[in-house]
Amino acid sequence: MLTFTDQLNRRIRLDRLPQRIVSLVPSQTELLADLGLGNEVVGITKFCIHPDHWFRSKTRVGGTKDVHSDRIAALQPDLIIANKEENIKEQIDSLSTNYPIWISDINDLGSALQMIQGLGELTGTVQEALRISSQIQLSFTSFPPVGSAIRVAYLIWKDPYMTVGSDTFIHDMLTRCGYTNVFADSVRYPVVSVEELKSRQCDLLFLSSEPYPFREKDAMELQAALGNSRIRLVDGEFFSWYGSRLLQAADYFKSLIAECSVI
């Protein structure tokens, strides 16, 4: 019997290393691919778009928040990978009566690196997980952040507008770039108005590509309302995907910092 502990301090017991894995978390699906688990992963969500050949070939079991238990049952998994924030607790609780479930809980780079190493132990890919986590950690120490005087707001949703508080992974990424999150006095994903955005006097407003896909027309609407704030569309995967996508994040942030360096 093998025993593991997930990021909610739950004990997971397996008879052997998993052979049939269902992943309910897009960023962790990509990580499982980079850990070399192409044969072991049998099910993913409709939002698990990386790697593309998995998206086209693996069985999709629904979305991150509308999992189809019948599709999971047909796959007969011996392990399900989930996340506290991205998945619905009631759905995970129901699935846990039939399957071992390893749940991640991530709100900063440190917990993301712990997750990567934890999944390496869970799947028998410790060395590759250590290589990935070490490379990510090194990449985030190799570029100088901007000065904290640059005030930033980051929107993830429209109608209503939603931003990020200080207990989110996105906030940690902004902070590591050196930016000051003007909504750091909030938690999770608060709803904000255009008036609040104006009153916070942000120098930069980032509009994410996900979960809401902001476009140029959205930027133009907000620019007309906010006046002096500079608005940039950004790739949300680099700010919110906490798996092996982080291998590319630091380089993306370097380019973004350079692009936005003159206020």
N, C-alpha and C positions, 0 to 999 in steps of 0.2 A: 504494500500500500504506500502510495506517494502522497505527501501532505504539503500543501502550499498555502500561503496567506496572501489574500488580495489587498487592495489599497483601502478597503473598508474594514480591514482586520478580520475578515471572514476566513475560516479555514475551508480549503478545497481539498477533497480527497479523491484521488484517482487510482485505479488499479494499475495503470501503466501510463507512459507518456501518451498524450492524446493523438489519435489517428484520424478522427473525424471532427473537425472544428467548424463551428458557425461563428462568424464575427458580425456583431451588430453595431460596430463603430468604424466609420470610414477611415479615419486616420490610423487606426490600429490594424485595419485590413491591409493597408499599404505596408505597414511595418511587418506584418506576418509574411507578406510577399518577399520583402527584402531580407527576412530571416531564412528564406529558402523553403517555405512551407507550402509550396504549390500543390503537392499531393494531399496534404493533410487538411487544408481548408476546403470545405465542401459547400458552404453557404455564406452569403454576404447580403447586405442590404442594397436597395436600389440607389442609394447615395454613395456606395463604395465604388467610385469611378476610377480609382487608381489601384493597381495597374489596369490599363485598358483591356488587356486580354482576359483578365479575371472578370471584369465588368461584363464582357461579352460571353463568357463561357461558364461562369459559376452560377449555381442556383441562387436566385434572389428570393429572400424570405420576407419581403415587405420593406417598410421604411424603418428608420431608427425609432420612431414613436408609434408605429402601427405594424408590429410584428405579427406574422401569420403563424400561429403555433402548429397548424396542420402541415405547413411546408417544412417546418423544423422537424416535426415528428417523422416525416417521410425520409429525412436525411439521416436519422438515427445518430445524432452527434454524441460524442463522449466528452465534449467541452463546448461551452458557449462563452464568448468574450463580450463583455458589456461595459457600459460606463454610467456612473451615477447621474451625470447631467444630461447626457444625450439620449438615454433610454428611459422609459416610463417604469417607475418602481413597481407598480401593480403587475405589469406584464412580466417583469423580471422575476418577481416573487412567485408568480404562477409557473413560469418555466422552471424555476429552481426546485420545484417538487419532483421533477422528472430528470433534470440534467445538472451536472456540476457547472456552476457559473462563476467566472473570475471577473470581478468588477473593478475598474480603475476609477480613481478620483483625482483629477488633475486640475491645478489652478496656477501652476508656475513651472519654470524650466526644471527645477529640482524634482518635482513629482513626476514630470514627464520622463526624465532620465531613469527614475526608479521604476516606472512602468515598463520601459523598454527592457531593463535588466530583469524585471520580474517575469515578463513574458518569455524572455530567453530561458530562464530557469524552468518555467512551466512547460515549454515545448522542446526542451533538450537542445537549444541553440544558444547556449551561454556565450560561447566565444564570439559569435557573430553579433549578438546583442551588445556585448561589451565593446566590440569594435565600433558599432554604430553610435552608442552612447558617448564613448570617448571622443569620437570625431565631432559630434555635435557640441560637446562641452568645450572642446578646443576652439571650434569655429566662433563661439560666442565670446571668447576671450581675446580674439585676434583683431577686433575692429573697435576704434574709438567711438563712443556715443556722442551725440550732439549735446549741447549744453541744455540743462534743465529749464532754461528760461523760455524755451519754445513750448507753448501751450497747445495741446492737441485734444480734439474730441474725435471719437471713433463711432460711427453709426453702423449698426448691424441690421436695422429693419426700418421700414417705412410704413406709414399709416397703421399705427402711430410710429413716429421715430423712436428708436431704442438705441441706447449707448451701452458702455461697459463700465462697471464699477471696479473697485480696487481688489476684489477677491476673485478676479477672473484671469484666465490664461492670457487673454488678449492684453489686459492691463500690464501683465508682467513683461510681455514682448515690447510694448510701448516703452516701459520703464528701462528695459535693457538697451533700447535704442537711445535712451537719454531724454526722451520726451516727458513732459508733465501732463498727465491725464487730468483735464479740468473737471472731470466727474469722479475723481478719486475719493471724494467724500461720500459716494454712493456705493452700494453693493449689488452684485449680480448684474441684471440688465434693465435698468430703469427706463421708463418712458419719459421722453423729454420733448419740449415744444421748441419751435423756432425762436420764440422769445427767450427761452432759457439758454439756447445756444448763443444767442446774441449777448446775453448778460454775462456769460462766462468768458467772453472776449478771447476766444481761442485764435491762435495764429494760423493753425492748420486744422482742417476738418477732413478726416479720412472717411471715405465711403467704401464699404466693403463689397466684395463680389459675392459674398455669401454670409448668412443664409438668404438675405434678400439681395438679388443681383442688381445693385445700383448701376445706372447708366449715365451717359453724358447729359441727358435731358434732366436727370435728377440733380446733377451737379449745377446745371444752369439755373434751375429753380432756386436752389439754396444759395447760390452766389448772389442772385438778385436780392434775396432777403437778408443776407449776412454782410454784404458790403466788403469790408477789408479782409475778412478771413479767406485764406487760400484753401481751395478745395482740390483734393486729389482722389481719384479712384484707385483703390489698392486691392491686391490679390489677397482675399481673406484666408486662403489656405495657409499662407505663410504666417499669419497671425494667430490662427486657431487650430491648425492641425498639429497635434502634439506627438506624432509618431516619427517615422523616418523622413517625413517631409521636412523636418527640422535640419536635415543635412544641407538643404538648399536655402534655408531661411536667412542665415547670416549674410550671405552674398546679396540676397534680395534686399535686406534692410540697408546694406551699404549703398546700394544703388538708389534706394528711396531717400536716404539721408542726403546723398549728394544732390539729388534732383530738387529736394526741398530746402536746401541749405540757405538760400537767400530769401529772407522774408521781407 
